[in-house]
Amino acid sequence: MKIIIAGAGDVGFHLAKLLSYESQDTYIIDFDSEKLNYLNNHLDVITKKGDATSIKLLKEIGIDSADLLIAVTDSPNTNFTICVIGKSLGVKKTIARIDNTEFLNTTEINFKDFGVDFMISPQELAANEIQMLLNQSSFNDTVEFESGLFNVMGTALTYKSPLIDLTVKEAKEKFSAIDFITIAIKRENVSQTIIPRGDTVYEINDQVYFSVPNYSMKDLYPIIGRKQFNIKNVMILGGSSIGEKTARNLCEDNFQVKLIEKNKEKAEALAESLNNTLVINGDGRDLELLEEENIRETDAFIAVTGNSETNIMSCLVAKSKGVKKTIALVENMDYIDISQTIGIESLINKKLIAASNIFRHIRKGGILALANLHNIDAEVFEFEVQENAKITKKPIKDLRFPREAVFGGIIRGDKALMSFGSMQIMAGDKVIVFCLPEAISTVESLFK
């Protein structure tokens, strides 16, 4: 598959990194020599310095033989232009990163007529992610499959968890009445994500990811040593497009929402457009203001200003005032790994979310959905099993499944099934798989 990426920023880099594990024929175009040199030194991709709107440049790298053109520069207008030109020159499919979420919802314009096959908005995706995190209050990462029939949920283990010092095998025996699978562990001071085996021991502060069918979700709380709590009152710091979209989403779900925006003009505009949100013009770093707005009675604090450090610090302040759930938007992807060590439940990066969303358009082998887990460099896939796929030939225990991957569960019809070793996967099944990047290609081949 030949793929051309316009833009070597965070989204482009993460996409290129995922593709490099699969030996895809990947080209990346950007003006920035430093970014391109970094890519050349770290990934197996072909870089081209220049303007991705240049017809000459696109022809030079064979746009007419490309399967996919992904435009993820910092300029939405440029991304549109790149896709229109690329489609006119013969590329099969185009994807554009945009900022205006209105484009996603309109039925008056068919953007495919202009050459843009798919559009993604990092702001829209981030707002949806925040809403999902609030709906699962005691977990800091959550992904739904098949409308919640199966769920991947992550949390940091505290000393209150009865899992501490047990092996995975011992935990399954002790809590045999509860259906769950531990699919990954991220451990402090260990760079490599742990794919748990029977003898893997749970430790304090482990960030653990469970695959759980919907009927077992409520039973998972005692295992992680936490209580389920309802979130009703939410405070949002920052009137960015993400802040506005999040406030709108939450009000539609009957949350009580306050939004703090420092810029007076923007605050006034938000107050007019967000009828059910209390918009406050002020500095969210002002402790006196936070106390006046009853920060101690707030269930969740969401910081989505344009400054990562402000978001992190304000969440820490909120946490110190007794706020149960904190979510911070960060631009630097290196921050994602430290969320569990600094006391913030969830750090999210809109570019990482966007890259994973785009990546599902590249997948093959019957992939229905793909999600990225925030704290680890890995993916969760949902495969639809094809007729005569290799995965159907033997029971799970007899498959040569890579050690860098693990089954998270099986959806058969409208039933969620646990993927035990004796299970025989059948055509038509939908299978949840957690996978490190280096095993993606091998796993995909089993579903073909």
C-alpha positions in Angstrom: 0.0 0.0 0.0 1.4 3.4 -1.0 0.6 6.2 1.4 1.5 9.9 1.2 1.4 12.0 4.4 1.4 15.8 4.1 2.7 17.2 7.4 5.4 15.9 9.6 4.0 17.2 12.9 2.8 15.1 15.8 -0.1 13.5 13.9 2.0 12.8 10.8 4.9 11.4 12.9 2.6 9.1 14.9 1.0 7.8 11.7 4.4 7.2 10.1 5.6 5.4 13.2 2.6 3.0 13.1 3.0 2.4 9.4 6.7 1.8 9.7 6.1 -1.4 11.6 4.2 -2.8 8.6 6.7 -2.0 5.9 4.1 0.3 4.1 5.4 2.3 1.2 5.2 5.6 3.1 6.1 9.1 1.9 6.1 12.2 4.1 6.1 15.8 2.8 7.0 18.9 4.9 8.9 22.1 4.7 10.7 21.5 8.0 14.1 19.9 7.4 14.7 19.2 11.1 11.4 17.3 11.3 12.2 15.3 8.2 15.7 14.5 9.4 14.3 13.2 12.7 11.9 11.0 10.7 14.7 9.7 8.6 16.8 8.8 11.6 14.0 7.0 13.5 11.6 5.5 10.9 11.7 3.5 7.7 9.9 6.1 5.5 10.7 8.3 2.5 10.8 12.0 3.2 10.4 14.8 0.7 11.0 18.5 1.5 8.6 20.9 -0.2 5.1 22.1 -0.6 2.5 19.3 -0.6 0.2 21.5 -2.8 2.8 21.5 -5.5 1.5 19.5 -8.5 5.1 18.9 -9.7 6.2 17.5 -6.3 3.2 15.2 -6.1 3.8 13.9 -9.6 7.5 13.3 -8.7 6.5 10.9 -5.9 3.9 9.1 -7.9 0.6 10.5 -6.6 -1.3 8.6 -9.4 -0.2 5.3 -8.0 -0.8 6.1 -4.4 -3.6 4.4 -2.4 -4.0 7.1 0.2 -3.2 10.7 0.7 -3.4 12.0 4.3 -3.2 15.8 4.8 -2.4 16.7 8.4 -0.6 20.0 8.3 -1.4 22.7 10.8 -3.5 24.5 8.2 -7.0 23.1 7.6 -7.3 25.1 4.4 -4.0 23.7 3.1 -5.2 20.2 3.9 -8.3 20.7 1.8 -6.3 22.0 -1.1 -3.9 19.1 -0.9 -6.7 16.6 -1.0 -8.4 18.3 -3.9 -5.2 18.4 -5.9 -4.2 14.9 -5.0 -7.6 13.4 -6.0 -7.4 15.2 -9.3 -4.0 13.7 -9.9 -5.2 10.1 -9.3 -4.8 9.2 -5.7 -7.5 6.6 -4.6 -8.5 8.0 -1.2 -8.0 11.3 0.7 -8.2 12.2 4.3 -8.1 15.8 5.6 -7.5 17.1 9.1 -9.9 20.0 9.8 -10.8 22.4 12.6 -14.3 23.4 11.6 -16.6 20.7 13.0 -19.5 22.2 11.1 -18.1 20.4 8.0 -18.6 17.0 9.7 -22.3 17.6 10.3 -23.5 19.3 7.2 -25.7 17.5 4.7 -25.8 20.4 2.3 -22.3 19.8 0.8 -20.8 16.5 -0.3 -17.1 17.1 0.1 -16.3 13.9 -1.8 -17.4 15.8 -4.9 -14.5 18.1 -4.4 -12.0 15.3 -3.7 -12.1 15.0 0.1 -13.2 11.5 1.0 -12.9 11.7 4.8 -12.4 14.5 7.4 -11.3 14.3 11.0 -11.4 17.0 13.6 -8.9 16.5 16.5 -11.1 18.9 18.6 -14.3 16.9 18.0 -12.5 13.6 18.8 -11.0 15.1 22.0 -14.3 16.4 23.2 -15.9 13.0 22.6 -13.0 11.3 24.5 -13.5 13.6 27.5 -17.2 12.8 27.7 -16.5 9.0 27.6 -13.9 9.4 30.4 -16.5 11.2 32.6 -19.0 8.4 32.0 -16.6 5.9 33.6 -15.5 8.0 36.6 -13.2 5.6 38.4 -11.1 4.8 35.3 -8.6 7.0 33.5 -9.0 5.4 30.1 -12.0 3.7 28.5 -12.8 2.4 25.0 -16.2 1.0 24.0 -16.7 -1.7 21.3 -20.1 -2.5 19.8 -21.9 0.2 21.8 -20.4 -1.0 25.1 -20.9 -4.7 24.7 -17.2 -5.0 25.4 -15.1 -2.3 27.1 -11.3 -1.8 27.5 -10.8 0.1 30.8 -7.6 1.4 32.4 -6.8 2.5 35.9 -3.8 2.9 38.2 -3.8 0.3 41.1 -3.5 1.7 44.6 -2.8 -0.1 47.9 -6.6 -0.6 48.3 -6.7 -3.0 45.3 -6.9 -6.7 46.3 -4.9 -7.5 43.1 -1.7 -6.2 44.6 1.0 -8.9 44.9 -1.2 -11.5 43.2 -0.2 -13.1 39.9 -2.6 -12.8 37.0 -3.4 -16.5 37.3 -4.1 -16.2 41.1 -6.3 -13.2 40.5 -8.4 -15.1 37.9 -8.8 -17.9 40.4 -9.7 -15.6 43.3 -12.2 -13.6 41.3 -13.4 -16.5 39.1 -17.0 -15.3 39.3 -16.1 -12.1 37.4 -15.4 -12.0 33.7 -12.4 -9.9 32.9 -9.1 -10.2 31.0 -5.9 -8.2 31.9 -4.6 -7.2 28.5 -1.8 -4.8 29.4 0.2 -3.2 32.2 2.3 0.0 32.2 4.7 0.0 35.1 6.6 3.0 36.6 10.2 3.2 35.4 9.6 0.4 32.8 9.5 1.7 29.3 8.2 -1.4 27.6 4.4 -2.1 28.0 3.9 -5.5 29.7 1.7 -8.1 28.0 0.7 -10.0 31.1 1.2 -13.8 31.4 -0.1 -16.1 34.2 3.0 -15.4 36.4 2.9 -11.6 36.0 2.5 -9.9 39.4 0.3 -6.8 39.9 2.2 -4.0 41.7 1.1 -0.7 43.4 0.9 2.1 40.8 0.6 -0.2 37.9 -1.5 1.3 35.1 -3.6 -1.8 34.3 -5.9 -2.3 31.3 -8.8 -4.7 31.5 -11.1 -6.0 28.8 -14.5 -6.4 30.3 -18.0 -7.4 29.0 -20.8 -5.0 29.8 -22.3 -7.3 32.4 -19.1 -7.4 34.5 -18.3 -3.7 34.6 -19.9 -3.0 37.9 -18.1 -6.0 39.4 -14.7 -4.6 38.4 -14.7 -1.7 40.9 -14.0 -3.9 44.0 -11.1 -5.6 42.2 -9.4 -2.2 41.5 -10.1 -1.0 45.0 -12.3 1.9 44.0 -15.9 2.9 44.3 -18.1 4.0 41.4 -19.2 7.6 41.8 -21.5 9.7 39.8 -20.3 12.9 38.2 -22.8 15.7 38.0 -21.0 19.1 38.4 -18.2 19.8 36.0 -15.9 22.7 35.7 -14.1 23.4 32.4 -11.0 25.6 32.1 -10.6 27.1 28.7 -13.1 28.3 26.1 -11.2 26.7 23.2 -13.2 24.8 20.5 -12.6 21.6 22.6 -13.9 23.4 25.7 -17.0 24.7 23.9 -17.7 21.3 22.3 -17.2 19.5 25.6 -19.6 21.9 27.4 -22.2 21.4 24.7 -21.9 17.6 24.8 -22.1 17.5 28.6 -25.1 19.8 28.8 -27.0 17.6 26.4 -26.3 14.8 28.8 -27.7 16.9 31.7 -24.4 17.6 33.5 -24.2 20.9 35.4 -21.4 22.8 33.6 -19.3 25.9 34.4 -16.8 27.1 31.9 -14.0 29.6 32.8 -12.5 31.7 30.0 -9.9 34.4 30.6 -10.6 36.4 27.4 -13.6 38.7 28.0 -14.7 38.9 24.4 -14.5 35.1 23.9 -16.4 34.5 27.2 -19.2 36.8 26.1 -19.5 34.9 22.8 -19.5 31.6 24.6 -22.2 32.7 27.0 -24.4 33.5 24.0 -23.9 30.2 22.2 -23.9 27.9 25.3 -27.4 28.5 26.8 -27.1 25.8 29.5 -23.6 26.5 30.6 -22.5 29.1 33.2 -19.7 31.0 31.5 -17.3 32.8 33.8 -14.9 35.5 32.7 -11.7 35.0 34.8 -8.4 33.4 35.2 -8.8 29.7 36.1 -5.4 29.8 37.9 -6.8 32.2 40.5 -7.4 30.2 43.6 -9.8 32.8 45.0 -12.0 32.5 41.9 -12.0 28.8 42.1 -13.1 28.9 45.7 -15.8 31.4 44.8 -17.1 29.0 42.2 -17.3 26.2 44.7 -14.4 24.1 43.4 -14.7 21.9 46.4 -18.2 20.8 45.3 -17.1 20.1 41.8 -17.0 16.4 40.7 -14.8 16.8 37.7 -12.3 19.5 36.5 -11.3 19.6 32.8 -8.5 21.8 31.7 -8.3 22.5 27.9 -6.5 25.8 27.5 -3.8 26.1 24.9 -1.1 25.7 27.5 -0.2 22.2 28.6 1.6 23.3 31.8 -1.4 25.5 32.8 -3.7 22.5 32.3 -1.6 20.2 34.3 -1.0 22.6 37.2 -4.7 23.7 37.4 -5.8 20.0 37.5 -3.3 19.4 40.4 -4.8 22.4 42.2 -8.3 21.1 41.6 -7.2 17.7 42.9 -5.9 19.3 46.1 -9.3 20.9 46.6 -11.0 17.5 46.6 -12.1 17.2 43.0 -12.6 13.5 42.3 -11.9 13.5 38.5 -9.3 15.6 36.6 -8.6 15.6 32.9 -5.9 17.7 31.3 -5.3 18.4 27.6 -1.6 18.3 26.7 0.2 19.1 23.5 3.5 17.3 24.3 3.0 13.6 23.8 5.8 12.9 26.2 3.6 14.1 29.0 1.1 11.2 28.4 3.4 8.7 30.2 3.5 10.6 33.5 -0.2 11.1 34.2 -0.3 8.2 36.7 2.8 9.5 38.6 1.6 13.1 39.1 -1.9 12.5 40.3 -4.0 13.4 37.3 -6.4 10.7 36.3 -6.3 11.4 32.5 -4.0 13.3 30.2 -5.2 13.4 26.6 -3.6 14.5 23.4 -5.8 15.5 20.6 -3.2 14.7 17.9 -2.6 11.2 19.2 -6.4 10.6 19.2 -6.6 12.0 15.7 -3.7 9.8 14.4 -5.3 6.6 15.8 -8.6 7.7 14.2 -7.0 8.1 10.8 -5.1 4.9 11.2 -8.3 2.8 11.0 -8.7 3.9 7.4 -5.4 2.2 6.6 -6.1 -1.1 8.3 -6.8 -4.2 6.4 -7.9 -7.8 7.4 -11.4 -7.0 8.4 -10.7 -4.3 11.0 -13.9 -2.7 12.2 -12.5 -0.3 14.9 -9.2 0.8 16.3 -8.4 2.8 19.5 -5.2 4.1 21.1 -4.7 3.8 24.9 -3.4 7.0 26.4 -0.6 5.8 28.5 1.0 3.3 26.2 2.2 3.1 22.6 -0.1 0.3 21.5 -3.5 -0.2 19.8 -6.7 -2.1 20.5 -8.3 -3.6 17.4 -11.7 -5.0 16.7 -11.5 -7.5 13.9 -14.4 -9.0 12.0 -13.5 -12.6 11.2 -13.6 -13.5 7.5 -14.6 -16.9 6.0 -11.7 -19.3 6.0 -9.4 -16.8 8.0 -6.4 -18.5 9.5 -7.7 -17.6 13.0 -10.6 -20.0 12.5 -8.5 -23.1 11.8 -7.5 -24.0 15.4 -8.6 -23.3 19.0 -7.0 -20.2 20.5 -4.5 -22.2 22.6 -3.1 -23.8 19.4 -2.7 -20.6 17.4 0.7 -19.2 16.9 -0.3 -15.9 18.3 2.5 -13.4 18.9 3.6 -12.7 22.5 3.3 -9.0 21.8 -0.5 -9.4 21.5 -3.4 -10.7 23.5 -7.1 -11.5 23.0 -9.5 -9.2 24.8 -12.7 -11.0 24.1 -15.1 -12.2 21.4 -18.5 -10.8 20.3 -20.7 -13.4 18.7 -24.0 -12.1 17.6 -25.2 -9.9 20.5 -23.3 -11.8 23.1 -19.9 -11.0 24.7 -17.7 -14.1 25.2 -14.5 -14.5 27.0 -11.6 -15.6 24.9 -10.3 -18.7 26.8 -7.7 -21.0 25.3 -10.2 -23.7 24.3 -12.4 -21.2 22.4 -12.8 -21.8 18.7 -13.1 -18.5 16.8 -15.7 -18.6 14.0 -16.4 -16.7 10.8 -18.6 -13.7 11.6 -17.2 -13.2 15.1 -15.9 -9.9 16.2 -12.6 -10.2 18.1 -11.0 -7.6 20.4 -7.2 -7.8 20.3 -4.6 -5.7 22.1 -1.4 -5.3 20.1 2.0 -3.7 20.4 3.2 -2.0 17.2 5.7 -4.7 16.2 3.0 -7.4 16.2 0.4 -5.6 14.1 1.4 -7.1 10.8 1.5 -10.7 12.2 -1.9 -10.3 13.9 -3.5 -8.9 10.8 -2.3 -11.9 8.7 -4.2 -14.3 11.0 -7.5 -12.6 10.2 -7.1 -12.9 6.5 
